[in-house]
Amino acid sequence: MTSSVLPTYNRAPLHFVKGEGVWLIEEDGRRFMDLGSGIAVNALGHANPDLVQALTDQANKLWHVSNLYEIPQQEALATALTDNTFADRVFFTNSGTEACELAVKMARKYWYDKGQPEKVEIITFSGSFHGRSTAAIAASGAEKMVKGFGPVLDGFVHVPWGDHDAFKAAITENTAAVLIEPVQGEGGIRPLPDQCLKGLREICDEKGILLVLDEVQCGVGRTGKLFAHEWAGITPDIMMVAKGIGGGFPLGAVLATEDAGSGMVAGTHGSTYGGNPLGCAVGKAVLDRVTDPAFLDAVNARAGLLRQKLEGLVATHPQVFEGVRGVGLMLGLKVKVAPADLVQAGYASEVITVPAADNIVRLLPPLNITEDEITEAIARLDRAAATLAS
Ligand SMILES: *Cc1c(COP(=O)(O)O)cnc(C)c1O
């Protein structure tokens, strides 16, 4: 069948027409359990009533105004973010990729304004994913992302994930920043150990390098803290946020300390839609829920339960699974089969998972998944694994 859509995606032949919490309903009536959440986007499940309310209330009043004017919804969400994080300043985008663009510009402009314009290099890590723009693919450096797209944006230095010596050797007079995901998502749910993140912060302080964290996938409650870096007890200078923050509405942000953001003065950056009233109204509703300590306690309790049951699943199907890894509700099943085969078997058992690199199948359920739903999810994954094992 031919499609009018540019064929950049390998799509499964599934047509979802409705979502309710952890459920996605197919055109033919089948109810799929969604353990992918649109890749960590639908943090509070599909059609969450609070988010629907926030969106429709705002939609009935005002959809869009230019950033030429003050936008109270933007102010409110920015304040909620700065009240709950290290940050003093927030810029809103529509996606993670756009957050990456600004993070790169901000880090370089910082040093330019400090009279050190030679500091433009940004150290990044193998297996990383920061988006699909020219800067973001250059940041990742992976051949499959940059190949064929002409000159790669200069100034990124790539270091193997987890190689401390290579990292230290990569630091020069020209290093502006380090950009890293506290838990790699696309790279295969690879958490950076807390000690390493602490060590990274110390080196950045010692050498005068900005620490930029990409929490697009691991942020907004996903790991059981509001942001993943909180587990290590450190704070970044700049942080990229997107995915879960909008709960399904396109929304992203760059958070920064006053100092790190100081180069981005009037006229240096902008966005037509970034920080629009609809997105910010929904983002505020998401943040109100996720910043409630009781909500995060519940995420951690559910994460413990899911992990324990997944360990059991792995033990039951040693031909299919090698183990479980991850933090909170950002989990990866390491598989001995092709990840796509398990994802496919999951479709047949009406459960949705997401493949990643390094032989990982990702589980990123809504943060408010219930215990009963976890039990049902495991039953479906068990059926999927059994079909592969036989
Ligand atoms: C998804 C993702 C991005 C890109 O976000 P988009 O909204 O798709 O542009 C960047 N960084 C990480 C860690 C991601 O998971």
Ligand as a Chemical Component Dictionary entry (heavy atoms), coordinates in Angstrom:
data_LIG
# 
_chem_comp.id                   LIG 
_chem_comp.type                 NON-POLYMER 
_chem_comp.pdbx_formal_charge   0 
_chem_comp.three_letter_code    LIG 
# 
loop_
_chem_comp_atom.comp_id 
_chem_comp_atom.atom_id 
_chem_comp_atom.alt_atom_id 
_chem_comp_atom.type_symbol 
_chem_comp_atom.charge 
_chem_comp_atom.model_Cartn_x 
_chem_comp_atom.model_Cartn_y 
_chem_comp_atom.model_Cartn_z 
_chem_comp_atom.pdbx_ordinal 
LIG C1 C1 C 0 12.993 11.911 22.588 1  
LIG C2 C2 C 0 14.269 12.490 23.051 2  
LIG C3 C3 C 0 14.769 13.686 22.498 3  
LIG C4 C4 C 0 14.097 14.380 21.337 4  
LIG O1 O1 O 0 12.827 14.819 21.676 5  
LIG P1 P1 P 0 11.743 15.173 20.511 6  
LIG O2 O2 O 0 10.587 15.702 21.284 7  
LIG O3 O3 O 0 11.480 13.900 19.789 8  
LIG O4 O4 O 0 12.344 16.196 19.653 9  
LIG C5 C5 C 0 15.919 14.212 23.033 10 
LIG N1 N1 N 0 16.563 13.608 24.039 11 
LIG C6 C6 C 0 16.124 12.446 24.590 12 
LIG C7 C7 C 0 16.866 11.848 25.728 13 
LIG C8 C8 C 0 14.967 11.850 24.102 14 
LIG O5 O5 O 0 14.541 10.696 24.625 15 
# 
loop_
_chem_comp_bond.comp_id 
_chem_comp_bond.atom_id_1 
_chem_comp_bond.atom_id_2 
_chem_comp_bond.value_order 
_chem_comp_bond.pdbx_ordinal 
LIG C1 C2 SING 1  
LIG C2 C3 SING 2  
LIG C2 C8 DOUB 3  
LIG C3 C4 SING 4  
LIG C3 C5 DOUB 5  
LIG C4 O1 SING 6  
LIG O1 P1 SING 7  
LIG P1 O2 DOUB 8  
LIG P1 O3 SING 9  
LIG P1 O4 SING 10 
LIG C5 N1 SING 11 
LIG N1 C6 DOUB 12 
LIG C6 C7 SING 13 
LIG C6 C8 SING 14 
LIG C8 O5 SING 15 
# 
